[in-house]
Amino acid sequence: MTSPNPTHARISVIGAGPGGLTCARILQRHGIAVTVHERDAGPDVRDQGGTLDLHADNGQIALRAAGLLDEFFELARPEGQEMRQLDPAGTITSHKIPAPDERFKPEIDRGQLRDLLLNSLEPGTVRWGRTLERVSGPAEGPRRLHFADGGTVETDLVIGADGAFSRVRPYVSAAVPEHSGVSFLEACFSDVDSRHPDIAELVGQGGAHAADGERGMFAQRNSGNRVRVYIIQRAPADWIDASGLAPGDTDGIRALLLERYAHWSPRLRQLITDNDGPYVDRPILALPVPHIWEHNPTVTLLGDAAHLMPPLGVGVNLAMLDAGELALALASAATVDDAIHIYEKTMLPRSTETARMLEGGAEHLLANEAPDFGDESPKELASQNRTDVSLSGGCDL
């Protein structure tokens, strides 16, 4: 089959996260038809995760290409760039306060960003409740998508934007995510200024990080007067089961954590004891480095599906940059095949270089000195595990 011109191609994006939606938005701005298939039954069926910041040199570039940068700044919280580093005694050891006009990486809740992108798309672009089971058809196309509801769709291009446990990735790569040796436990606090004033003061308007070399915590202010806390440990992915506990055993997990953080100050231990609702287990995963694949004329990947890395300043920003570059390549290339070549020629070396720099970097989350968390810090980890049923919970505040 001859690769079609993108303006005549049937383009299917798998996954309605920020990367997939950004790609669809930019394609539509260039007059290219696209359909997004999303496993969620609708836009409001689950918590979308915490806050994230979009950087001027990647995420904001994609939003500019999408024609949404001004709308983003109307929603974003530049004050969220504040960062506090504490020691286990609860003493602030460093404190970064953003300038009043600082807009390099302002914060926005993940749900707000998703709504911004969703509302920018043509009606009917996203097909909800479409869980991809497999892809069939020859590599040169056309491809056929097979969904769990029994439906099928013929398509000329499959774009895997479906996260860590991508159902599209196996059609270009045999790689699977591996546990980094570090695991997070998410805790949530609602109405913090009234119900948890000590925690509100501790966190400020942005984030607060503390660590002792073996364990850590990261607390992040969200919109709606909420705070999410990530309890960080060097522990295997199954550490809860290995401790004889169940994920829903909040009291048992809390007692174990209080033992492990016994030498930390009572002020910081409130982040373990006072949370609203259960904890959510979030192990840190990453794809092997380098993660590259042989060119395929009808399948490609973006975001975590392509380059899952530790949460140290990449994530959503790179996913959106990928999405913008792929969409613009499709808008300018003569064929879909040519566009994939153009896109992967830039994306694969960039992601490899970044992944090499961050390989093993989850250990930095336990360091006494705060890493530059960037866009995806622990606050945005929910997106990394979104396809794992056992981790589908979140802060429902």
FIBA-63807 format. One record per residue (C-alpha): x, y, z; residue in three letters. Coordinates in pm, 1 decimal. Example, Ala and Ser with C-alpha at 12.3 -4.5 7.8 and 13.67 -1.06 7.14 Angstrom:
% residues 2
- px, py, pz, type
- 1230.0, -450.0, 780.0, ALA
- 1367.0, -106.0, 714.0, SER
//
This chain:
% residues 397
- px, py, pz, type
- 0.0, 0.0, 0.0, MET
- 125.0, 349.3, -86.9, THR
- 140.6, 574.7, 218.7, SER
- -140.0, 834.6, 191.6, PRO
- -111.1, 1208.7, 212.2, ASN
- -196.4, 1309.5, 572.1, PRO
- -488.7, 1524.5, 456.8, THR
- -653.1, 1211.5, 316.6, HIS
- -538.4, 967.6, 584.2, ALA
- -741.1, 809.3, 859.4, ARG
- -547.5, 903.5, 1173.5, ILE
- -619.4, 738.6, 1509.0, SER
- -476.1, 860.7, 1838.7, VAL
- -495.1, 613.3, 2127.8, ILE
- -521.4, 796.0, 2459.3, GLY
- -686.0, 1125.4, 2556.0, ALA
- -415.1, 1254.1, 2784.6, GLY
- -238.4, 1587.4, 2728.2, PRO
- -13.3, 1440.8, 2456.2, GLY
- -288.2, 1276.8, 2254.8, GLY
- -521.7, 1575.1, 2282.2, LEU
- -247.4, 1822.9, 2189.7, THR
- -167.7, 1620.4, 1879.5, CYS
- -535.3, 1612.3, 1780.4, ALA
- -581.3, 1985.1, 1839.6, ARG
- -283.6, 2083.9, 1622.6, ILE
- -385.6, 1843.9, 1346.2, LEU
- -733.3, 1996.5, 1337.1, GLN
- -588.0, 2347.4, 1325.0, ARG
- -415.4, 2237.5, 1003.4, HIS
- -726.7, 2088.3, 852.8, GLY
- -633.0, 1725.7, 914.1, ILE
- -901.7, 1489.5, 1038.6, ALA
- -825.4, 1279.0, 1347.1, VAL
- -1005.1, 1056.6, 1594.3, THR
- -898.4, 1001.4, 1955.4, VAL
- -990.7, 671.0, 2120.5, HIS
- -995.2, 676.0, 2501.5, GLU
- -1064.6, 388.8, 2740.5, ARG
- -1233.3, 610.5, 3002.5, ASP
- -1611.6, 606.4, 2973.4, ALA
- -1620.6, 986.8, 2978.6, GLY
- -1419.0, 1294.8, 3068.9, PRO
- -1524.6, 1299.8, 3435.6, ASP
- -1514.7, 933.2, 3538.4, VAL
- -1189.6, 954.7, 3736.5, ARG
- -956.4, 1194.4, 3907.3, ASP
- -700.7, 1324.8, 3658.1, GLN
- -409.8, 1353.8, 3899.4, GLY
- -226.6, 1643.4, 4052.1, GLY
- -75.8, 1965.9, 3939.1, THR
- 197.1, 2005.6, 3678.6, LEU
- 394.9, 2288.6, 3530.5, ASP
- 442.8, 2355.1, 3161.6, LEU
- 782.6, 2485.7, 3061.5, HIS
- 843.8, 2771.3, 2822.5, ALA
- 1089.5, 2562.2, 2618.7, ASP
- 866.1, 2260.9, 2549.2, ASN
- 512.6, 2235.7, 2688.6, GLY
- 434.6, 2600.6, 2620.5, GLN
- 574.4, 2567.0, 2267.0, ILE
- 316.8, 2296.4, 2201.0, ALA
- 36.2, 2507.0, 2347.2, LEU
- 139.3, 2796.6, 2124.6, ARG
- 117.7, 2567.6, 1821.2, ALA
- -223.9, 2460.8, 1948.2, ALA
- -337.0, 2824.4, 1973.6, GLY
- -406.9, 2782.1, 2346.1, LEU
- -120.1, 2958.4, 2520.1, LEU
- -320.3, 3264.3, 2627.0, ASP
- -597.9, 3044.8, 2765.6, GLU
- -336.9, 2843.2, 2953.0, PHE
- -198.3, 3153.8, 3123.1, PHE
- -550.0, 3251.8, 3230.8, GLU
- -579.0, 2921.6, 3419.1, LEU
- -220.7, 2874.0, 3534.6, ALA
- -86.9, 2954.3, 3881.0, ARG
- 254.6, 3123.5, 3857.6, PRO
- 269.1, 3135.0, 4237.9, GLU
- 286.6, 2754.7, 4226.9, GLY
- 651.7, 2784.9, 4120.6, GLN
- 741.1, 2844.0, 4485.9, GLU
- 962.0, 2562.2, 4618.9, MET
- 1069.3, 2487.7, 4974.9, ARG
- 1337.4, 2239.2, 5081.8, GLN
- 1319.6, 2112.0, 5439.3, LEU
- 1525.9, 1878.5, 5652.5, ASP
- 1361.5, 1592.4, 5847.5, PRO
- 1335.9, 1823.3, 6149.0, ALA
- 1101.2, 2043.8, 5949.6, GLY
- 1346.8, 2333.8, 5914.6, THR
- 1344.0, 2517.5, 5582.4, ILE
- 1691.9, 2492.0, 5429.5, THR
- 1616.1, 2667.7, 5101.0, SER
- 1321.3, 2862.4, 4967.8, HIS
- 1262.8, 2969.2, 4609.3, LYS
- 999.8, 3239.1, 4560.5, ILE
- 909.8, 3318.6, 4198.3, PRO
- 921.4, 3674.6, 4071.3, ALA
- 579.3, 3835.7, 4020.4, PRO
- 615.4, 3813.2, 3641.1, ASP
- 777.9, 3466.2, 3632.9, GLU
- 607.8, 3248.0, 3371.9, ARG
- 873.9, 2993.9, 3281.9, PHE
- 686.7, 2697.8, 3436.0, LYS
- 359.0, 2802.7, 3600.6, PRO
- 138.2, 2534.9, 3755.1, GLU
- -193.2, 2405.1, 3627.9, ILE
- -402.4, 2114.9, 3751.5, ASP
- -392.2, 1823.0, 3514.7, ARG
- -772.0, 1817.4, 3495.5, GLY
- -782.6, 2183.9, 3397.5, GLN
- -528.4, 2127.4, 3122.0, LEU
- -722.6, 1829.4, 2990.3, ARG
- -1046.4, 2029.3, 2985.9, ASP
- -873.7, 2313.7, 2801.8, LEU
- -758.8, 2072.9, 2533.2, LEU
- -1085.9, 1878.9, 2515.5, LEU
- -1292.9, 2193.2, 2472.9, ASN
- -1070.4, 2306.3, 2186.1, SER
- -1147.4, 1998.5, 1973.7, LEU
- -1420.9, 1955.2, 1719.8, GLU
- -1728.7, 1779.7, 1865.0, PRO
- -1703.7, 1402.6, 1844.8, GLY
- -1324.5, 1393.6, 1812.9, THR
- -1287.1, 1179.7, 2126.2, VAL
- -1455.2, 840.2, 2129.3, ARG
- -1502.6, 745.2, 2493.4, TRP
- -1514.1, 394.6, 2636.7, GLY
- -1282.9, 257.9, 2366.0, ARG
- -1029.0, 25.0, 2527.1, THR
- -782.7, -92.2, 2264.6, LEU
- -717.6, -466.9, 2273.2, GLU
- -500.9, -518.6, 1966.1, ARG
- -393.6, -387.1, 1627.8, VAL
- -405.0, -603.5, 1317.0, SER
- -314.1, -557.0, 952.1, GLY
- 14.3, -532.3, 761.6, PRO
- 286.3, -288.3, 863.8, ALA
- 237.8, -95.7, 539.5, GLU
- -132.5, -53.0, 622.1, GLY
- -415.1, -20.1, 645.4, PRO
- -434.7, -116.4, 1012.8, ARG
- -738.1, -233.3, 1206.0, ARG
- -800.1, -137.9, 1568.0, LEU
- -985.8, -391.3, 1781.9, HIS
- -1161.2, -261.8, 2094.0, PHE
- -1286.5, -438.8, 2404.5, ALA
- -1649.1, -353.7, 2318.6, ASP
- -1617.5, -557.0, 1999.4, GLY
- -1587.5, -258.9, 1768.6, GLY
- -1321.1, -224.9, 1501.0, THR
- -1184.4, 71.6, 1306.5, VAL
- -968.9, 74.2, 994.8, GLU
- -697.4, 337.2, 1000.9, THR
- -385.7, 453.1, 815.2, ASP
- -189.5, 573.5, 1119.8, LEU
- -195.0, 458.6, 1483.4, VAL
- -46.6, 707.8, 1730.5, ILE
- 17.5, 550.2, 2071.3, GLY
- -35.4, 821.1, 2333.0, ALA
- -159.1, 572.9, 2591.2, ASP
- 100.0, 595.5, 2864.8, GLY
- 325.8, 360.8, 3055.6, ALA
- 140.3, 40.5, 2975.0, PHE
- 70.4, 131.2, 2614.4, SER
- -132.3, -116.1, 2408.5, ARG
- 23.8, 32.3, 2093.9, VAL
- 390.1, -0.8, 2193.7, ARG
- 415.2, -378.9, 2126.7, PRO
- 364.0, -312.9, 1754.7, TYR
- 696.5, -129.9, 1733.4, VAL
- 884.6, -243.9, 2045.5, SER
- 904.6, -535.3, 2288.7, ALA
- 1013.6, -307.8, 2575.5, ALA
- 809.7, -298.7, 2896.7, VAL
- 833.8, -64.5, 3196.7, PRO
- 1059.6, -171.6, 3480.7, GLU
- 1041.0, -70.9, 3845.7, HIS
- 1305.3, 180.7, 3947.2, SER
- 1348.0, 61.7, 4305.3, GLY
- 1164.0, 365.9, 4437.6, VAL
- 794.1, 375.0, 4521.4, SER
- 552.4, 652.3, 4610.4, PHE
- 242.7, 655.7, 4825.2, LEU
- 0.8, 938.8, 4754.4, GLU
- -198.0, 1108.8, 5031.7, ALA
- -455.6, 1383.1, 4984.5, CYS
- -570.0, 1679.0, 5190.9, PHE
- -879.1, 1886.2, 5112.1, SER
- -986.1, 2231.8, 5232.0, ASP
- -635.4, 2270.3, 5370.5, VAL
- -654.4, 2634.2, 5480.3, ASP
- -942.4, 2553.5, 5715.4, SER
- -900.8, 2185.0, 5800.1, ARG
- -520.9, 2147.9, 5780.6, HIS
- -374.8, 2496.2, 5844.0, PRO
- -37.5, 2361.5, 5961.1, ASP
- 4.6, 2171.3, 5635.7, ILE
- -111.1, 2471.1, 5432.7, ALA
- 155.3, 2683.7, 5600.1, GLU
- 419.5, 2414.5, 5556.4, LEU
- 359.0, 2379.5, 5182.5, VAL
- 292.0, 2742.8, 5091.6, GLY
- 163.3, 2814.1, 4741.5, GLN
- 389.3, 2568.5, 4562.4, GLY
- 577.8, 2260.8, 4677.6, GLY
- 779.7, 2140.2, 4974.1, ALA
- 1034.1, 1856.3, 4966.7, HIS
- 1219.0, 1679.5, 5246.9, ALA
- 1443.6, 1372.6, 5244.6, ALA
- 1705.8, 1197.2, 5454.4, ASP
- 1883.9, 985.8, 5192.6, GLY
- 1663.6, 679.2, 5244.3, GLU
- 1311.3, 822.9, 5237.0, ARG
- 1144.5, 1147.2, 5145.4, GLY
- 823.4, 1343.5, 5105.1, MET
- 699.5, 1587.1, 4847.2, PHE
- 390.6, 1801.5, 4913.9, ALA
- 229.2, 2009.3, 4639.8, GLN
- -44.1, 2271.4, 4647.7, ARG
- -322.0, 2208.3, 4393.8, ASN
- -606.2, 2436.7, 4297.6, SER
- -931.1, 2419.2, 4492.2, GLY
- -751.2, 2451.4, 4828.8, ASN
- -606.2, 2100.3, 4805.4, ARG
- -265.6, 1948.8, 4874.9, VAL
- -127.3, 1618.8, 4749.2, ARG
- 159.3, 1451.6, 4930.4, VAL
- 389.3, 1183.4, 4792.0, TYR
- 564.3, 966.0, 5049.4, ILE
- 882.0, 843.6, 4881.1, ILE
- 1066.9, 525.7, 4976.8, GLN
- 1336.2, 299.2, 4841.6, ARG
- 1110.6, -5.5, 4822.6, ALA
- 1003.9, -274.7, 4575.5, PRO
- 686.5, -237.8, 4375.0, ALA
- 508.1, -493.0, 4596.4, ASP
- 621.3, -346.6, 4928.0, TRP
- 268.6, -324.7, 5069.0, ILE
- 190.7, -691.8, 5002.4, ASP
- 538.4, -790.3, 5122.0, ALA
- 461.9, -617.0, 5452.3, SER
- 153.1, -834.1, 5498.5, GLY
- -82.0, -544.6, 5426.1, LEU
- -344.7, -468.6, 5163.8, ALA
- -356.9, -143.2, 4960.3, PRO
- -683.6, -47.0, 5131.7, GLY
- -551.4, -101.2, 5484.2, ASP
- -500.7, 266.0, 5561.1, THR
- -445.2, 217.9, 5934.1, ASP
- -193.5, -62.0, 5883.0, GLY
- 2.0, 128.0, 5619.7, ILE
- -0.3, 441.3, 5835.2, ARG
- 140.1, 250.7, 6134.7, ALA
- 419.6, 107.8, 5919.4, LEU
- 504.5, 450.3, 5778.0, LEU
- 515.9, 605.5, 6123.9, LEU
- 776.6, 345.7, 6219.8, GLU
- 983.3, 420.0, 5910.2, ARG
- 959.8, 797.9, 5963.9, TYR
- 991.0, 780.8, 6343.3, ALA
- 1289.4, 1017.6, 6352.7, HIS
- 1115.5, 1285.1, 6144.6, TRP
- 954.8, 1585.7, 6310.0, SER
- 589.5, 1575.3, 6421.0, PRO
- 526.2, 1861.3, 6180.1, ARG
- 626.4, 1651.0, 5881.0, LEU
- 465.3, 1335.2, 6015.1, ARG
- 129.2, 1512.6, 5985.5, GLN
- 167.8, 1442.5, 5614.3, LEU
- 137.2, 1073.2, 5705.5, ILE
- -127.4, 1088.4, 5976.8, THR
- -378.9, 1355.9, 5871.9, ASP
- -466.8, 1268.2, 5512.5, ASN
- -827.4, 1257.3, 5391.7, ASP
- -911.0, 912.3, 5259.5, GLY
- -689.2, 616.3, 5169.0, PRO
- -338.7, 614.8, 5033.1, TYR
- -273.8, 540.3, 4666.1, VAL
- 23.2, 320.0, 4574.3, ASP
- 232.1, 460.9, 4288.2, ARG
- 555.6, 274.8, 4208.2, PRO
- 807.7, 460.8, 3991.8, ILE
- 855.3, 292.9, 3654.5, LEU
- 1078.2, 358.0, 3354.8, ALA
- 1142.0, 209.2, 3013.0, LEU
- 1486.2, 62.3, 2936.9, PRO
- 1744.8, 307.4, 2803.4, VAL
- 1774.1, 359.5, 2516.1, PRO
- 1423.8, 287.0, 2396.0, HIS
- 1429.6, 299.1, 2017.5, ILE
- 1260.4, 95.7, 1746.8, TRP
- 1274.2, 23.7, 1376.8, GLU
- 1065.9, 259.6, 1169.2, HIS
- 708.9, 151.6, 1103.5, ASN
- 510.0, 337.7, 834.8, PRO
- 175.6, 311.2, 1015.8, THR
- 253.2, 316.2, 1391.1, VAL
- 438.5, 558.5, 1615.9, THR
- 445.6, 660.7, 1981.6, LEU
- 460.4, 977.2, 2188.6, LEU
- 498.0, 1065.5, 2556.3, GLY
- 525.8, 791.7, 2817.6, ASP
- 438.3, 528.4, 2558.5, ALA
- 762.9, 622.2, 2382.7, ALA
- 994.8, 724.8, 2666.4, HIS
- 873.6, 661.3, 3020.6, LEU
- 1130.7, 812.8, 3259.4, MET
- 1159.6, 886.6, 3632.9, PRO
- 955.2, 1192.0, 3738.0, PRO
- 1238.1, 1444.0, 3728.4, LEU
- 1124.6, 1719.7, 3496.8, GLY
- 1013.3, 1552.9, 3173.9, VAL
- 676.7, 1376.8, 3141.7, GLY
- 393.5, 1593.5, 3019.5, VAL
- 622.5, 1858.9, 2875.9, ASN
- 796.4, 1609.9, 2647.7, LEU
- 466.4, 1440.2, 2561.6, ALA
- 320.7, 1768.8, 2444.2, MET
- 638.7, 1860.9, 2257.5, LEU
- 627.0, 1519.5, 2086.3, ASP
- 262.4, 1578.0, 1999.8, ALA
- 328.5, 1916.8, 1847.8, GLY
- 622.3, 1797.7, 1640.2, GLU
- 434.4, 1493.6, 1510.8, LEU
- 126.9, 1697.6, 1421.0, ALA
- 332.5, 1961.5, 1241.3, LEU
- 524.9, 1690.7, 1053.2, ALA
- 193.9, 1545.1, 936.5, LEU
- 77.5, 1891.4, 832.4, ALA
- 381.1, 1946.7, 610.4, SER
- 485.0, 1605.4, 479.0, ALA
- 378.3, 1449.2, 149.9, ALA
- 290.4, 1115.1, 310.6, THR
- 218.7, 970.5, 653.6, VAL
- 533.1, 758.8, 622.0, ASP
- 744.5, 1067.1, 552.2, ASP
- 593.0, 1244.8, 852.9, ALA
- 680.1, 958.3, 1087.5, ILE
- 1038.3, 961.1, 956.9, HIS
- 1064.3, 1336.5, 1019.1, ILE
- 914.4, 1312.0, 1367.6, TYR
- 1115.2, 1013.4, 1490.1, GLU
- 1440.3, 1154.2, 1352.4, LYS
- 1411.7, 1429.3, 1616.8, THR
- 1210.7, 1261.2, 1892.3, MET
- 1410.4, 940.0, 1935.4, LEU
- 1755.1, 1104.3, 1981.5, PRO
- 1607.3, 1368.2, 2213.0, ARG
- 1428.5, 1114.7, 2431.0, SER
- 1734.1, 888.2, 2439.3, THR
- 1958.4, 1173.1, 2552.6, GLU
- 1712.7, 1278.4, 2821.2, THR
- 1653.5, 922.3, 2939.8, ALA
- 2029.2, 863.2, 2972.4, ARG
- 2058.8, 1173.7, 3190.8, MET
- 1771.8, 1059.2, 3411.9, LEU
- 1852.3, 687.4, 3422.6, GLU
- 1845.6, 581.7, 3786.7, GLY
- 1736.4, 933.4, 3872.2, GLY
- 1452.2, 822.5, 4098.0, ALA
- 1718.5, 796.4, 4368.4, GLU
- 1751.6, 1176.1, 4356.4, HIS
- 1405.6, 1198.7, 4507.7, LEU
- 1557.6, 1062.5, 4828.9, LEU
- 1850.8, 1303.2, 4831.1, ALA
- 1894.6, 1555.7, 5109.2, ASN
- 1914.1, 1833.2, 4849.6, GLU
- 1602.3, 1887.8, 4640.5, ALA
- 1622.5, 1789.8, 4273.9, PRO
- 1475.8, 2020.3, 4012.7, ASP
- 1147.7, 1835.4, 3983.3, PHE
- 1036.9, 2031.5, 3679.3, GLY
- 706.5, 1955.4, 3514.0, ASP
- 623.5, 1612.4, 3639.4, GLU
- 767.4, 1584.3, 3988.2, SER
- 590.5, 1343.4, 4220.3, PRO
- 284.3, 1566.9, 4189.5, LYS
- 210.0, 1441.0, 3837.8, GLU
- 282.8, 1073.6, 3879.8, LEU
- -82.8, 970.8, 3845.1, ALA
- -52.0, 1001.0, 3470.4, SER
- 238.0, 757.4, 3459.1, GLN
- 31.2, 470.7, 3598.4, ASN
- -301.3, 549.7, 3439.7, ARG
- -336.7, 221.4, 3252.4, THR
- -274.6, -1.7, 3552.9, ASP
- -610.0, -102.0, 3698.3, VAL
- -460.7, -151.9, 4044.9, SER
- -349.1, 211.5, 4046.6, LEU
- -656.8, 370.1, 3897.4, SER
- -754.2, 550.0, 4215.0, GLY
- -657.1, 900.4, 4310.6, GLY
- -754.2, 1198.0, 4520.1, CYS
- -1127.1, 1234.7, 4493.2, ASP
- -1165.3, 1561.1, 4680.2, LEU
//
